Amino acid sequence: MAQELRIITTGGTFDKQYDAISGELTFRESQLPRILGQSRCTLTVHLEGPLAVDSLYMTEEQRHEIARTCLHSAEDRIIVVHGTDTMCNTAKVIAETLGKENTKTVVLTGAMIPYSLEGSDAIFNLGTAIASVQLLPSGVYLTMSGRIFSWDNCRKNKEKGIFETLT
């Protein structure tokens, strides 16, 4: 079992916080250190935050930056915290960048409701990702709402507010 893992945070709903002045959800700082402490996670976790962007506004170059970060990571077990709207797009770029000879396990996850708000799914999704990244074989996956998806067989159903398999 993996004892070290890297978590790359890219922003998305997971890390948004309510700004009382503007009345909007904005990015301030990653919620991951607080969540990991609260969860009493005993793994060695290396946090990396190259971006803080809503995935609807993420560029292809930013997706490639995330993929290169995964490729060059010293850890073979990687979680990418990502906005749910384009998580599948980034997973594809990561899988293509890592290639067929990939030996890393990469799990993307996010949240439909920010960690900072009541009723958030962030902690559950992160916990599922942490367990999954340790148990899954090498490859690129997504995990949301307790389910694990292969990068090439899932989509976000925006009408239902869930992720589902394509086939």
C-alpha contacts under 8 A as a table, 3 or more apart, distances in Angstrom:
res1	aa1	res2	aa2	distance
1	M	134	Q	5.87
1	M	135	L	7.23
2	A	5	L	7.17
2	A	77	R	7.14
2	A	134	Q	5.51
3	Q	43	L	5.31
3	Q	44	T	6.16
4	E	43	L	5.92
4	E	44	T	4.66
4	E	45	V	5.83
4	E	46	H	7.70
4	E	75	E	6.83
4	E	77	R	7.31
5	L	43	L	7.48
5	L	44	T	6.44
5	L	45	V	5.11
5	L	46	H	6.28
5	L	75	E	5.77
5	L	76	D	7.18
5	L	77	R	5.01
5	L	78	I	5.67
5	L	79	I	7.64
6	R	45	V	5.61
6	R	46	H	4.63
6	R	47	L	5.90
6	R	48	E	7.31
6	R	73	S	7.69
6	R	75	E	6.23
6	R	77	R	6.49
6	R	78	I	4.80
6	R	79	I	6.28
7	I	45	V	6.88
7	I	46	H	6.16
7	I	47	L	4.98
7	I	48	E	6.16
7	I	78	I	5.78
7	I	79	I	4.68
7	I	80	V	5.78
7	I	81	V	7.21
8	I	47	L	6.03
8	I	48	E	4.71
8	I	49	G	5.58
8	I	50	P	7.47
8	I	66	I	7.99
8	I	78	I	7.45
8	I	79	I	6.18
8	I	80	V	4.75
8	I	81	V	6.15
9	T	30	S	7.50
9	T	47	L	7.58
9	T	48	E	6.27
9	T	49	G	4.81
9	T	50	P	7.09
9	T	51	L	6.87
9	T	52	A	7.47
9	T	80	V	5.85
9	T	81	V	4.71
9	T	82	H	6.58
10	T	49	G	6.13
10	T	50	P	6.48
10	T	51	L	4.51
10	T	52	A	5.03
10	T	53	V	6.27
10	T	80	V	7.32
10	T	81	V	6.02
10	T	82	H	5.41
10	T	83	G	7.60
11	G	14	F	6.81
11	G	15	D	5.65
11	G	16	K	7.34
11	G	27	F	7.26
11	G	30	S	7.80
11	G	51	L	6.30
11	G	52	A	4.02
11	G	53	V	4.88
11	G	54	D	6.03
11	G	55	S	7.56
11	G	81	V	7.09
11	G	82	H	5.96
11	G	83	G	6.44
12	G	15	D	6.09
12	G	16	K	6.80
12	G	52	A	7.20
12	G	53	V	6.10
12	G	54	D	4.63
12	G	55	S	5.85
12	G	81	V	7.66
12	G	82	H	5.34
12	G	83	G	3.64
12	G	84	T	7.06
12	G	110	G	7.12
12	G	111	A	7.82
13	T	16	K	5.19
13	T	54	D	7.13
13	T	82	H	7.96
13	T	83	G	5.75
13	T	84	T	7.65
13	T	110	G	7.14
13	T	111	A	5.88
13	T	112	M	6.45
13	T	113	I	6.34
13	T	114	P	5.10
14	F	31	Q	7.98
14	F	81	V	7.44
14	F	82	H	7.47
14	F	83	G	7.07
14	F	110	G	5.58
14	F	111	A	4.80
14	F	112	M	7.29
14	F	113	I	6.77
14	F	114	P	4.59
14	F	115	Y	5.70
14	F	122	A	5.94
15	D	27	F	6.51
15	D	29	E	7.38
15	D	30	S	5.63
15	D	31	Q	5.74
15	D	114	P	6.07
15	D	115	Y	6.49
15	D	116	S	7.65
16	K	25	L	5.59
16	K	26	T	5.16
16	K	27	F	4.98
16	K	28	R	7.39
16	K	114	P	5.62
16	K	115	Y	7.46
16	K	116	S	7.14
17	Q	25	L	5.20
17	Q	26	T	5.42
17	Q	27	F	6.19
17	Q	28	R	7.07
17	Q	114	P	6.95
17	Q	115	Y	7.92
17	Q	116	S	5.69
17	Q	117	L	7.74
18	Y	23	G	6.82
18	Y	24	E	5.83
18	Y	25	L	4.48
18	Y	26	T	6.34
18	Y	116	S	7.55
19	D	22	S	5.65
19	D	23	G	5.43
19	D	24	E	5.45
19	D	25	L	5.93
19	D	26	T	6.45
20	A	23	G	5.01
20	A	24	E	7.34
27	F	30	S	7.87
27	F	52	A	6.60
27	F	53	V	7.90
30	S	33	P	7.19
31	Q	34	R	5.56
31	Q	35	I	6.25
31	Q	115	Y	7.26
32	L	35	I	5.01
32	L	36	L	5.95
33	P	36	L	5.26
33	P	37	G	6.15
34	R	37	G	5.18
34	R	38	Q	6.04
35	I	38	Q	5.04
35	I	39	S	5.97
35	I	123	I	6.85
36	L	39	S	5.06
36	L	40	R	6.17
36	L	41	C	5.57
37	G	40	R	5.12
37	G	41	C	6.57
38	Q	41	C	7.97
49	G	52	A	7.38
50	P	66	I	7.76
53	V	57	Y	6.77
53	V	58	M	6.44
54	D	57	Y	5.59
54	D	58	M	6.57
54	D	83	G	6.10
55	S	58	M	4.84
55	S	82	H	7.05
55	S	83	G	4.85
55	S	84	T	7.10
55	S	85	D	6.15
55	S	86	T	5.66
55	S	87	M	7.40
56	L	83	G	7.83
56	L	85	D	6.29
56	L	86	T	6.49
58	M	62	Q	6.23
58	M	63	R	7.14
59	T	62	Q	5.14
59	T	63	R	6.45
60	E	63	R	4.98
60	E	64	H	6.25
61	E	64	H	5.02
61	E	65	E	6.16
62	Q	65	E	4.85
62	Q	66	I	6.32
63	R	66	I	5.18
63	R	67	A	6.29
63	R	90	T	5.49
63	R	93	V	6.66
63	R	94	I	7.81
64	H	67	A	4.89
64	H	68	R	6.07
64	H	93	V	6.56
64	H	94	I	7.37
64	H	97	T	7.95
65	E	68	R	5.12
65	E	69	T	6.16
66	I	69	T	5.04
66	I	70	C	6.38
66	I	94	I	7.41
67	A	70	C	5.11
67	A	71	L	6.20
67	A	90	T	7.83
67	A	93	V	6.48
67	A	94	I	4.46
67	A	95	A	7.99
67	A	97	T	6.21
67	A	98	L	7.59
68	R	71	L	4.87
68	R	72	H	6.09
68	R	94	I	7.81
68	R	97	T	7.26
69	T	72	H	5.36
69	T	73	S	5.94
70	C	73	S	5.20
70	C	78	I	7.04
70	C	94	I	7.46
70	C	106	V	7.76
71	L	97	T	7.33
71	L	98	L	6.02
73	S	76	D	7.23
75	E	78	I	6.84
75	E	104	K	7.95
76	D	103	T	7.01
76	D	104	K	4.49
76	D	105	T	6.12
77	R	104	K	6.04
77	R	105	T	5.04
77	R	106	V	6.15
77	R	133	V	5.90
77	R	134	Q	6.90
78	I	104	K	7.56
78	I	105	T	6.21
78	I	106	V	4.74
78	I	107	V	6.37
78	I	133	V	6.90
79	I	106	V	5.67
79	I	107	V	4.80
79	I	108	L	5.66
79	I	109	T	7.37
79	I	129	A	6.82
79	I	130	I	7.37
79	I	133	V	7.13
80	V	106	V	7.27
80	V	107	V	6.18
80	V	108	L	4.57
80	V	109	T	6.32
81	V	108	L	5.87
81	V	109	T	5.12
81	V	110	G	5.31
82	H	87	M	6.12
82	H	108	L	6.60
82	H	109	T	5.99
82	H	110	G	5.11
83	G	86	T	6.54
83	G	87	M	6.04
83	G	109	T	7.98
83	G	110	G	5.69
83	G	111	A	7.22
84	T	87	M	5.06
84	T	88	C	7.99
84	T	109	T	7.61
84	T	110	G	5.81
84	T	111	A	6.79
84	T	112	M	7.11
84	T	156	K	7.42
85	D	88	C	7.97
85	D	156	K	6.99
86	T	89	N	5.29
86	T	90	T	6.65
87	M	90	T	5.30
87	M	91	A	6.18
87	M	108	L	7.18
87	M	109	T	7.84
88	C	91	A	5.00
88	C	92	K	6.30
88	C	142	L	7.79
88	C	151	W	6.47
88	C	152	D	7.93
88	C	154	C	7.24
88	C	155	R	6.55
88	C	156	K	7.93
89	N	92	K	5.27
89	N	93	V	6.58
90	T	93	V	5.07
90	T	94	I	6.18
91	A	94	I	5.09
91	A	95	A	6.12
91	A	108	L	7.15
91	A	140	V	6.65
91	A	141	Y	7.32
91	A	142	L	7.68
91	A	151	W	5.71
92	K	95	A	5.13
92	K	96	E	6.14
92	K	151	W	6.36
92	K	152	D	7.03
93	V	96	E	5.17
93	V	97	T	6.02
94	I	97	T	5.07
94	I	98	L	6.07
94	I	140	V	7.41
95	A	98	L	5.24
95	A	99	G	6.10
95	A	139	G	7.32
95	A	140	V	5.94
95	A	151	W	7.69
96	E	99	G	5.12
96	E	100	K	7.97
98	L	101	E	7.45
98	L	102	N	5.39
99	G	102	N	5.57
102	N	138	S	6.81
102	N	139	G	6.88
103	T	138	S	5.29
103	T	139	G	7.33
104	K	138	S	4.98
104	K	139	G	6.30
105	T	133	V	6.14
105	T	136	L	7.00
105	T	137	P	6.45
105	T	138	S	4.23
105	T	139	G	4.94
105	T	140	V	6.06
105	T	141	Y	7.94
106	V	133	V	6.68
106	V	138	S	7.50
106	V	139	G	6.25
106	V	140	V	4.78
106	V	141	Y	6.21
107	V	129	A	6.22
107	V	132	S	7.46
107	V	133	V	6.06
107	V	140	V	5.93
107	V	141	Y	4.74
107	V	142	L	5.30
107	V	143	T	6.82
108	L	129	A	7.40
108	L	140	V	7.86
108	L	141	Y	6.25
108	L	142	L	4.63
108	L	143	T	6.35
109	T	125	N	6.41
109	T	126	L	6.74
109	T	129	A	6.63
109	T	142	L	5.84
109	T	143	T	5.34
109	T	144	M	6.10
110	G	122	A	6.54
110	G	125	N	6.72
110	G	126	L	7.52
110	G	144	M	7.08
111	A	114	P	6.27
111	A	115	Y	7.70
111	A	120	S	7.17
111	A	121	D	5.63
111	A	122	A	4.91
111	A	125	N	6.99
111	A	144	M	7.73
112	M	120	S	7.28
112	M	121	D	6.65
112	M	122	A	7.72
112	M	161	G	7.84
113	I	117	L	6.86
113	I	119	G	7.08
113	I	120	S	4.71
113	I	121	D	6.18
113	I	122	A	7.14
114	P	117	L	5.54
114	P	120	S	5.67
114	P	121	D	7.66
114	P	122	A	6.71
115	Y	118	E	7.57
115	Y	120	S	5.22
115	Y	121	D	7.18
115	Y	122	A	5.35
115	Y	123	I	7.22
116	S	120	S	7.46
117	L	120	S	5.95
120	S	123	I	7.40
121	D	124	F	5.50
121	D	125	N	6.11
121	D	145	S	7.50
122	A	125	N	5.22
122	A	126	L	6.03
123	I	126	L	5.15
123	I	127	G	6.04
124	F	127	G	5.14
124	F	128	T	6.16
124	F	145	S	7.46
124	F	146	G	7.63
125	N	128	T	5.09
125	N	129	A	6.15
125	N	143	T	6.85
125	N	144	M	5.66
125	N	145	S	6.18
125	N	146	G	6.78
126	L	129	A	4.96
126	L	130	I	6.13
127	G	130	I	5.10
127	G	131	A	6.31
128	T	131	A	5.27
128	T	132	S	5.95
128	T	143	T	6.98
128	T	144	M	7.91
128	T	146	G	6.26
129	A	132	S	4.94
129	A	133	V	5.92
129	A	143	T	6.13
130	I	133	V	5.44
130	I	134	Q	6.66
131	A	134	Q	5.48
131	A	135	L	6.51
132	S	135	L	5.17
132	S	136	L	5.75
132	S	148	I	7.84
133	V	136	L	5.72
136	L	139	G	7.97
140	V	150	S	6.52
140	V	151	W	5.66
141	Y	148	I	6.81
141	Y	149	F	5.51
141	Y	150	S	4.62
141	Y	151	W	4.88
142	L	148	I	5.84
142	L	149	F	5.10
142	L	150	S	6.41
142	L	151	W	6.18
143	T	146	G	6.67
143	T	147	R	5.47
143	T	148	I	4.47
143	T	149	F	6.10
144	M	147	R	5.51
144	M	148	I	6.84
144	M	162	I	7.95
144	M	163	F	6.77
145	S	162	I	7.79
149	F	153	N	6.60
149	F	154	C	6.13
149	F	164	E	7.99
149	F	165	T	7.04
150	S	153	N	5.41
150	S	154	C	6.79
151	W	154	C	6.44
153	N	165	T	5.37
153	N	166	L	5.22
153	N	167	T	6.94
154	C	163	F	6.73
154	C	164	E	5.46
154	C	165	T	4.21
154	C	166	L	5.17
155	R	163	F	5.61
155	R	164	E	5.67
155	R	165	T	6.39
155	R	166	L	6.59
156	K	161	G	7.20
156	K	162	I	5.89
156	K	163	F	4.37
156	K	164	E	6.45
157	N	160	K	5.58
157	N	161	G	5.73
157	N	162	I	5.41
157	N	163	F	5.74
157	N	164	E	6.80
158	K	161	G	4.85
158	K	162	I	6.87
